[in-house]
Amino acid sequence: MMLVSIAAILLLLCGGFFTMGGLVNTRSTIPPGLYWKVDKPLTIGKTIVFCPPNRPEFQEARDRGAVKSGSCPDNFDNMMLKVAAKFKNKVTINDSGVYVNDALYPQSKPLVQDKEGRPMPILTLDHYELKENELLLMSDSNDDPFDSRYFGLIDVDQVDSVISPILP
């Protein structure tokens, strides 16, 4: 009986965590852990959660397992990445990596193939100035990233919220 009571309390706490804006990240694009949705401005360096748009590069990523199926529109799961560039920043993406305002973004050299040996999408931009509604999103991981170097820019309307780790 005590075990059932403890299980019920844990379920209530977990439900409260998610209801209050808690998220769990188990993927490698940002450090794994517990995150809160926070009321912060959408600025460079902030980590965000967003629903991928229904575009061929996201459909292929879902087929490969880089993006999971989930509760976002068109059966995508949400993704968590860092804002690397936004309005008026100039972005270059090439074989060497991702440049924001001519500075190389750390660990941004595109992979030629994924872990299964399949070719990765090739995307190039040359000093493209981001429009007001566009974001460049990057991963903290050089392990198996799936970020703007492969899928390009996303619209700010795709962003659900800024998130922050519960324990930094």
N, C-alpha and C positions, 0 to 999 in steps of 0.2 A: 504494500500500500504506500509506503514511504517513497519507493522508487517511482511510482505513478505520479505522486505529488511533485516530486523533483522534476520529472519529465514535463508535467503540465506547466510548471513555473518557467522552465527553460523555453518551452514553446511560446509562452506569452512574452517573455523577454525578447526572443528572436523576432516575433511578430512586431513588437514595438520598435525594435531597431530598424527594421525595413520600412515601417510606416513613417518613422521620423526622418527618413532620408539616408539610412545606412545602406552601404553597398559593400559587397565582398568582391575583391579582385583576385583571381587565381591565374590569370594569364601573365605573359612576360612583357607586355608592352609598357607597363609601368610596374613599380615594385608591388609584389603581392601583399595583400593585407586588407584591413577594414578602412573604409572611407566614408565621409559624410558629404552630402550635398550641402554646399555653403552659399550664402548670399554674398558673393564677391564679384567684382567686375571681370569680364572676359578679357584678360590681358595676356601678353606674352609671358610664357613661363608657367602659367596656370595649367593644372590638369583638368581635363573635362571628360564628361561622359556624353556620348552622342549616339544617335541612331544613323547607321549608314544609309545613304541614298540608294535607291534601286538602280544601280548602274552595272554594266557588264563586269567591271573589275571586282566589284563586291560580290556579285553572283558567283564568279569563278573562285574567289577567295572562300566563299561559303562551301562550294563544292569540294575544295581542297582541305577544308577544316581550319583555315586561318581565321575565319569569322564563323561564329556559331549561329545556329537557328535560334530564334527567340521571340520576344514580345514586341519588338519594334515593327513598324510597318514592313510589309513584304517579307515577313518571317526572318528578319535579321535579329541577332542579339545586339545589345549595345556594345560600344567600344570605348576604351579609355586611353587617351593620349594627351600629350602636352601641346599647347599652342606655341608654335615656333615662329609664326609670322602672321600678320594681319594687315589691315588697311594701310596702303601706301608703302609697305615693305616691298623690296625688290627680291625676287626669288629666282635662283638658277638651280636646275636639277640636271645633272649629267653623270657620266660614268665615274667621276671623281667623288661625287657626293651632292649634298644639298647645301646651297649657299643662301644665306639671308643677309641682304645688304652687303654682299661680297665677302662675308665671313663664313668659313666652312662650319657647318653644324656638326658637333661631335658625333662620331660613330655613324655617319650618314651615307657611307659608300654603299650603293645598291648591290644586293646580292644578284648573281647571275642566275642561280637556281635555288629552289627551296630545299628543305631537308630530304625530300623524296627524289631530288634530281630533276624536277620539272622546271622549265624556264620561268623566270619571274617576269612580270610586265616591265616593259621599258618605257620610261616617261622622261621627256626632256622639256625644260623651260629655260629661256635665256633672258635674264633680267626682266622678268615679268613683274609688273607692279600690281599688287593685289588690290582688288576693288573693295568697297566698303563691306560687302557681304561675304567676302572670302576669307578662309583660314587655311593655313598650312599646319598640319598636325604631325608631330614626330614622336617616336618611341624612345624610351630610356634604354632599350635593350639592343645589343648588337647580336643577340642570340638568334632570334627568328622574328625580326620585326615585320609588321605589316602596317605601313603608315603612308604619309603623303608622297614619299619617294616612289611608291607603286600605284597609288590610287588618285593622286593629284589633290586638288583643293576641294574643300567642302564648304557649303553654305552655312552661315551662322545659324540659320533656321533649323539645322540638323542637331544643334547642341541642346541637350537637355539641361545640363547644369555644370557649374564649376564644382570640383570635388577636392577634398583635402584629407590626407591620412589622419586617422584617429590618433595614432601614435607615430610621431615623426621619426 
